[in-house]
Structures are given as structure tokens and as C-alpha cells.
Amino acid sequence: MKKILAVLFAVVLVFSLATTAMAYTSPSGEKYFKVTIVNGTKNQPVAQKVLANGTIELMSNSKNGTFNGWKFYTANKQLAVLGTDYEFVSGDANSSKATVKLLTDGLIICANYNGVETKPIEVNEYVSPKTGDSFALVLFGIMSLTLAGAFVAKKQLVK
């Protein structure tokens, strides 16, 4: 019976060490900013990840009507400040095509059409990267229950 328990302990040890071996690699240390683009009142907002101090291309959509300009908001839906929260690399707030350098996280960029101001809507599409496999955890649980069953069986056989 000791040999069986020793083998079970060895198997449990191997599976417990395997959980770190099967884990996904951790995300790199690069910092990303979240930006939400709302391209008109009829369109759903789209969230994107951009490298910190990276740039993003903005293009108006002629299908939405007459383009009136871009409005920039912070994550708490206050007007963003040019030079503090963002800056233009090319174009400006009234250009239908512009390149913007992001300086803060959580910006919401709204395109306005037909004289109607688009409200800043945030999208919660930020998903944490997957860092492990739940299969190993389930396997470890099964092995633990098997080990507990072996102890109970040993106690019953000793009597």
C-alpha cells in the first residue's frame, strides 16, 4: 500500500508542477492606452489598445452625413485638453482624416455629423490576457480526490 501511495504522491507532484509549465507567457512590459472611438451617433463605439504615446488614425465616415469635427473626452467624460491628453500629428479637430498622438489613457474620441454632437460612450472590452489553463486545475482536483480516496481505502483495509 505504501508503494501505491508513493506513486499517487509522485503523480500529484508532477501535475502540480505542470500547471506552471502549461501557463501562457505573461504579457510584456509595454504600456498600452485604451481609446474608444465613437464614429457618429448611429454607430457602436469601438475600443482599441494603442501603445503608450502611440498614434491612432481617425477617419470620418461619409455614410453618416456631413462631418462636423472630432471631440475628445477623458475617461471621466470631461473634455480632453489638447497638449495634455492628446496632440495632433497631422490634421486637426475639423479634419475628416487626422493622426492623433495619445498622451493619456482612456480617451473617448467622438466624430460629430450633421450638427449633432455625439455623446462619449465607453466600451468595456478590455479583457485580461489568459494566463493559464483550467484543465490542469481540474486534473489536480481529480488527483487530490483520488488521493483522499486512497487514504480512506487504506484506513478501511487496516481495520
Secondary structure as UniProt FT lines:
FT   HELIX           2..21
FT   STRAND          32..39
FT   TURN            41..42
FT   STRAND          46..51
FT   TURN            52..53
FT   STRAND          55..59
FT   HELIX           62..64
FT   STRAND          67..73
FT   TURN            75..76
FT   TURN            83..85
FT   STRAND          86..90
FT   TURN            93..94
FT   STRAND          97..102
FT   TURN            105..106
FT   STRAND          107..113
FT   TURN            114..115
FT   HELIX           134..158
//
